[in-house]
Each structure stands twice: as C-alpha cells, then as structure tokens.
C-alpha cells in the first residue's frame, strides 16, 4: 500500500486505509460465515463509504458497509446473521472504529438465483459511536 494523495496512482491516506481495513475485515468474516451456513455464493463484493468531518482532527464520523451477495442458495436470514456477527462479534476493526466517534451502518443487498429466486436489501445494524465492544467469551 502506498500512502499519499494521488488517487490516480492508487495512493491512500491513512484514514482511507482504515476504511479499507474495515471492509476487508468484515468481508472475511461474512464470506466465511456464509460458507459455514452452506450458502452457495457465486459473487460477493463489498462496498464501503465514509465521511470525515471538516475540522481537525478530520476523524471519520460515518461509514456505510454494503455487502453484495449473489448465489443459487442465498437465504436472507443467513446474510443478515453473517453481517450481524461480523459487526458485533468478530471484526476488530469495526469494534475499534465504533468505539470512537464513528457511526457504522452495516447493510446488505442479495440476489438468489436458485429454485426460490429473491432479491432484497436492507440495513442490519448500526454500531457506534462511542460504544465499547463487549468482550465475547472465548
């Protein structure tokens, strides 16, 4: 990863790298949980957008994490639960960001192309701001 201000050169600011880390952390959780739930996924992408305040320090104030899932066996309940578990239990990047001033909106969009076709989307949970993550017994 190269740090800087030139987007055309694939440079990231340190704050942008935190947003990318949030997406990567959550994506790893969600896809793993969906596989354990025996969902048949043919396409999975994640989009993340964030807002910074104008005043210094220019902290993140809001982020939106959108999981886009498509497959032949995709149940809405499974997708919602995977996103919820990532947001509340498994993703340490989300826990750190949500413990500060950032409100994180966890959303999904899904499309099942199998025997029972369905398309839907929605918000699963909002974490933060200033919410200390609970310790989950190991």
Phi, psi and omega in degrees: 000135180249128180268139179167192183246005182264100180298322181298335180264015182059036177268144181238145171281161177303323179292321177298325179293329175294319179295318177296319178297322177300314180296314182295316181298312181294320180298318180298319178296307188298313182295322177296318179294318179297321177296319178295332178274010176060035174278142180259099186261129177255340179208134177216124175225161177226137176240143178222136176230146181217155178240139175247148175284159181283330183282153178275142354289141185279074183282162174287134178251334182207143174221149175233123179250120182242118177264125180246113188238134176222144178178177182276335174230096181223111179261134180304317181300321180293318180294313179302315182293321179297316179295317179298314180298319177299313184292326188252344187231315194259326188275106180292332179294317177297320180299317180293314181295317182290336178287342178263213187275006187262132173264123183247122179262123181254116185235167176216156170222128182227153178218116176262128183250010184274211185299328178240080183300142180200141172231133179200165176206163178175175177265137182264310185198155172243127177249154182075183346281160176056038177248111180291129180294140177286147176280127180262121179303136182283000000 
